[in-house]
Amino acid sequence: MWIIARISMGSACILNARRCGRTHCRYTGPYYLAMIVPVLLLAECIASAGFYGWLMLAVIVIGGSKIIW
């Protein structure tokens, strides 16, 4: 579910950046798409993490987008 959410959010931001030229969308689009990699690592059990690992990833994704904003 997280991967689908990141793809849709990243694609929407990139398309919005092309349409209206918002600076925010130019940076958040690639950021959301880049955040697919750590989600895949945790989902495929390449990197072992429990509940707190997923919680930390959520904090990083939300915190990073707030910093970019």
C-alpha positions as CSV (number, residue, x, y, z in Angstrom):
1,M,0.0,0.0,0.0
2,W,2.8,2.4,0.8
3,I,4.5,1.8,-2.6
4,I,1.2,2.6,-4.4
5,A,0.8,5.8,-2.3
6,R,4.3,7.0,-3.0
7,I,4.0,6.4,-6.7
8,S,0.7,8.3,-6.9
9,M,1.9,11.1,-4.7
10,G,5.2,11.4,-6.5
11,S,3.6,11.3,-10.0
12,A,1.0,13.8,-9.0
13,C,3.6,16.2,-7.8
14,I,5.7,15.8,-10.9
15,L,2.7,16.4,-13.2
16,N,1.7,19.4,-11.1
17,A,5.2,20.9,-11.3
18,R,5.1,20.6,-15.1
19,R,1.6,22.1,-15.3
20,C,1.9,25.0,-12.9
21,G,5.6,25.2,-12.2
22,R,5.4,25.2,-8.4
23,T,8.9,24.9,-6.9
24,H,7.6,22.8,-4.0
25,C,6.3,20.1,-6.4
26,R,9.6,20.0,-8.3
27,Y,11.3,18.7,-5.1
28,T,8.6,16.7,-3.4
29,G,7.8,14.6,-6.5
30,P,11.3,13.1,-6.8
31,Y,11.5,12.8,-3.0
32,Y,8.3,10.7,-2.8
33,L,9.5,8.5,-5.6
34,A,12.9,8.1,-3.9
35,M,11.2,7.0,-0.7
36,I,9.9,3.9,-2.5
37,V,13.4,2.4,-2.0
38,P,13.4,2.2,1.8
39,V,9.8,1.0,1.7
40,L,10.8,-1.8,-0.6
41,L,13.8,-2.7,1.6
42,L,11.6,-3.0,4.6
43,A,8.7,-4.8,2.8
44,E,11.0,-7.4,1.2
45,C,12.7,-8.0,4.6
46,I,16.1,-6.9,3.2
47,A,16.4,-4.6,6.1
48,S,14.9,-6.0,9.3
49,A,12.7,-3.7,11.2
50,G,9.6,-4.1,13.4
51,F,6.8,-1.7,14.2
52,Y,9.3,1.1,15.2
53,G,11.2,0.7,12.0
54,W,8.0,1.4,10.0
55,L,7.1,4.2,12.3
56,M,10.5,5.8,11.9
57,L,10.2,5.5,8.1
58,A,6.8,7.3,8.3
59,V,8.3,10.1,10.4
60,I,11.2,10.5,7.9
61,V,8.8,10.6,4.9
62,I,6.5,13.2,6.6
63,G,9.4,15.1,8.2
64,G,11.3,15.3,4.9
65,S,8.3,16.6,3.0
66,K,7.7,19.2,5.7
67,I,11.3,20.4,5.4
68,I,11.0,20.6,1.6
69,W,7.7,22.6,2.0
